[in-house]
Amino acid sequence: MPAPLTLPRLVWGDGPRRALLVHGLGSSAALMWRIGTALADAGWQATAVDLRGHGDAPRALDYSVAAYGADVGAVRPDDGGEWDAVIGHSLGGAATVVAATTASGWARRLVLIDPAIHVAGRDQGIIRRSQQRAFASPDIASVRAEHPDWHPQDVELKVDAVLRASRWAIEQTSVQNEPWDVRTQAARLGIPTHIVGADPEVYSLFTGELADSVVENPHVTMSVVSGAGHSPHRDRPDETTRQILEALS
């Protein structure tokens, strides 16, 4: 595994149960605020990290999913123990799967939000064009036009995330992960794992034969947030947090 980087943290709450939140490509720790707030209100302490090349995290040359996973797997609660739960979105979901299958005693359970387990063909193009649009117009009006239902703080924080991310890092994350495929690691997951999927009628990275194959693992369950695209926690936050809390109950 690549040598891990030390990732900066944001924290919500001070409860005895501890969760780690891992954002997706082109996002930031701050953009996990809705989940962090819901967990804090439910008696958890939620810690979100900026991934390498994003936000305030260190920059590097290696942007493989393995490198992201090594970083995440090195993040521990302050006492060095296990996370009660790790919640990862998209790229963060892939990194979480890698960490859970390589870092011993790291997490008791996982929740993966529309995780990027296998990205190929049409999805590669959709992701690349989405990131290109984000960097071409990193402003409030453009983000609000593309996502009119998002909370104002999600709009503001998405602009901030793009402005503070390395464009080269985002581009290299696609270039260096060819093929992008952590299905083998997902099949090895041995802890309770719940996948909160996006609605394939809107857009989902995790659906069809891919979802069917991953859910064959007896440790993995799945639900879908109706009406939500690839970022359910921003598209349909109330239902998404309800499903997350139900999976953690």
N, C-alpha and C positions, 0 to 999 in steps of 0.2 A: 504493500500500500504506500502511496506517496506520503511524505512527511506532512503532518497537519499544520495548518495555520491557526493562530489564536483569533477567535471571532468575537467582535463586540456584542454586547447584550443589552436588551431592554427587558424590564420586569414589570408585571402587573400582579398585585395581590401579595399576600404573605401567608397563605394557608399551608397546612401540613402536606398536602398532596402537590407534587411538582410535575409540571409539564414543560416540554421543550417544543417551541414552534419554529418551523423551518419553511421559509418562503420560497416562491418560485422564481423562474428566470426573469430578470429585469425588474424585480420587486425589491422589497426591503423588510427588515424586522418590523419597522413601524407600521407597515401595511397589514400586519397580523393583529392590529389593535382590536378589531371586533371580537376575534376569538379570545385574545388575552383578557379583554374586559369581561366577557361572559364567564370565563373560567375563574377569574378573580371573584366575581359575584357569587359563584357556586362554591367558593371556599378553597380554591386552588391558588398556587403561585405559578404563574406562567412566565417563562423566559423565552424571548425570541432573539435570534441571532441574524446578523447580516452575513450572507454567504460571501466567499472570496470573490473579489471583483465587483461587489455590490456595496452600496452605502459606505460605511466607515471601515469596512473590512480591508485587510491587506490585499494588494494586487499580487499576481503571480504569473507564471508562464503556463502552468498546467490547469486546464479547465475541463478535465475529464470528469465524468460522473464519479469515478473512483476517488479523485482528489476531493471533490465536494463531500463525498461520503466519509473520507478520512477525517476531514475537518469536523464534520458534525459528530462523528463517533468519539472525537476527543473532547467534546463539550459535556461536562458533568455538572450535577448540582454542586453547590458550594461545599458540601461535606464529602464529595467524591463518590457518592453512591449511585444508585440507579434512578432514572427518571420513571415516575409512575406512568407517564404516557409521553409519547412523542407524536406530534401532529405535523405532517409535511404536505405541502401543496406542490403539484406539478414536478419541476426539477427537485424541489425539496422533498417530495415523496420518493423520488428515485434515490436521492442521497440518503434518505432515512432507511430505505430497504437495504442499501449497501452497508450502512453503519450497523443496522440490527443484525446482519449476518456475518459481521467481521469483528465487532467490538463486544467482547464478552461482558455480561452483566451490565448492559447499557440501558435497557428499557424493559419495562414489564408488559407494555402493550403499545400498539401503534394505531393511529388514525391517519389514513392517506386520503387527501382531497384531490380528486381527478389526477392521480399520479401519472407521471411520464415514465411508465414502465418500458414501453417500446414505442419509439417514434420513427416513422419511416414514411416515404412516399408523400402523399397529399398532406399529411400532418406536418412534415418537415417544412414544406412550402408555406403553410398557413402560419406556423410559428415564426419563420424568418420574415415574412411580410409584416406580421404584427409588430415585431421588434423594430423593423425599419420605419414603420409609421410612427412608433413611439418616439424614436430619436429624431425623426424629421420634424415633428410638431410637439415638443415637450411643453405644452401650455394648457391652462385650465380649460379654455374654450374647446380645444381639440379633444381632450379626454372626455369632457362632458358630452360632446357631440357623439362620440363613439359609445359612451356608457351613460345614457341619460338617467338611468335608475340608480346609479351609485350614490352613496352618501357623500356629501360635500368633502368630508375628511378623506375618503378614499380617492376622490378626484385630486385633491391637493397633494396627498402623499404619493400618488402615482407619478405626478409631475416631479416631485422631489426625488423619488426613487430613480427615475430616468436621468435626471440631471446629475445625480451622485454616483451612478453606475459607470463602469468602464464600457464604452461601446465595443472596444476591442475584445474585452472579456466575454461580452454577450455573443459576439460573432464567433469567437473561438469555441464557445460552448457547443455550438452546432457543428463547427468544423472538426473539432477533436473527438466528437462522439459519433463516429461513423463506423460501425452501426451503433445506434443508441438502443441498448437492449439490456435490461436487468431482469428479464423473465426467469433466468436460472436462479438468481438470488431470491426472487419473490417466491419461487417454488420451495425454497429452503427455509422460509420463515417458520419459526417454531413457537412464536408467542401470539396471543390474540391480536388480530389485525382487522380493523374495519375500514372499508373503503367507502368514502362519501363521493359518489359519482356525479358528474354533470349530466344534464339532460341531452341525450344524443340528438333530439329534435332541435336543440339550439346549437351546441357544439361540445363534444367531449373527446378527450384524448384516450379515455379508458372505457371502452364499450365493445360490443360484439364479441368476436372470437377471442380477442385479447382478454377481456373481462372474464369470459367463461373459463379460459384456461387458468387464470390466476386464482379464481375462486374454487377451483378444484382442490387447492390446498385446504385441508380441513380446519386450519387455524384462521382462515380468511372469510369474512362476511362482507356484504355490500348493501348499500342503499343508494337511492338516486334522488337528487334535489330537482324536482320538477320545475321547469321554466328557467333553470340556471345554465349559463354557459360554463366555460372552463374555469372561471373563478367564482364558485358558488358562494363563498364567504363574502363576496362583494355584490354579486347579482341578487342573491336571496339570503341575506345574512341571518334572519331570524330562523328560517327553516334549517339552514346549515348548522348553526350553533345548536339548535334543538337536537339534530341527528348526532352531532359530536358528543354532546352531553349524555345522550341516551346510550351511545356506544361506550362511554366511560363509566356509566352507572353500574 
